[in-house]
Amino acid sequence: MTVKEKTMPRLSPSRVQQLRHRYRRIGGRLLLYFLMIGVGVVFLHPILYMLAGSFKTVADLVNPGVEWIPSGLYTGNYSRAAAALDYGKSLGFTTAYTAAATVLQTFSCALAGYSLARHRFPLKRLWMAMIVLTFLIPANITLIPRYLQFFNYGFIDSPAAMLVPAAFGQGVNSAIFILVFNQFFSGYPPSFDEAAQIDGAGRLTVFARIALPICAPAIVVSLLFSFVWFWNETYNTALLMGESWRTLPIKLDSFVELFNNVHESAATGLGRINEGLTLAATVLVIAPLVVIYLVLQRRFIEGVEATGLTGE
């Protein structure tokens, strides 16, 4: 036995097992942190690039040495983009329209889900299958028949073209919320409803005071996802509601045209449109959604965990 082997302490098998477990745990954490940082960079890179570019001047945009950090905090892009979008008026209309559609869709989907979960009626399975089909069939396939139908009803070029379907459970991805509410309402004992009815409560009272409080996570998820999806819906909204009722995302699609119109009508030397202006306009459009998420982040995460619903 060498001198080196004599001086090295011998570890017990239990100590060796503890060291192996510790090293595996450290390696697992390092791998988890590496994956989380990678995913964070993928998602945050476009946002950081958009924020950095929105504060750049024309000189910064053409300067190859300025990539991430602008030479100065230039806010002129935001004021000019807001003027082109008519931001104050457009934000008020978009928020009011989206909120109304969200509330109508959430209430109608909750009512439909409750009816399917707690009541028996003829052809119930057929109705469930038709609800699923409305989600599986792409909306663009039914766009022409819907347009012709709404034209006969006089809904075209009016917010009613989007609000009326939302009020009857046929809004943006309404089938998902009906199924989610159906799952929640099927999960609590029927004895709750029966006890309330014995006390003299009607069906609507049972729905409002017993069922809705139980499915609060589903309501939060429905409100948040509906708000985001109605806010970001541009194709159907632009076609059905027309030019007179354009939301902020629709105006963002035609931002170049809007900016040129404002520039020509103002007859001022604002210069031509550039990347900084378009990025500033994008920040202004998505800013309300970011604020809503930051305010309701905890409830949003709890609702997603309770319902298992994910989306973009």
Order of alpha helices (4+ residues) and beta strands (2+ residues): alpha-alpha-alpha-alpha-alpha-alpha-alpha-alpha-alpha-alpha-alpha-alpha-alpha-alpha-alpha-alpha-alpha
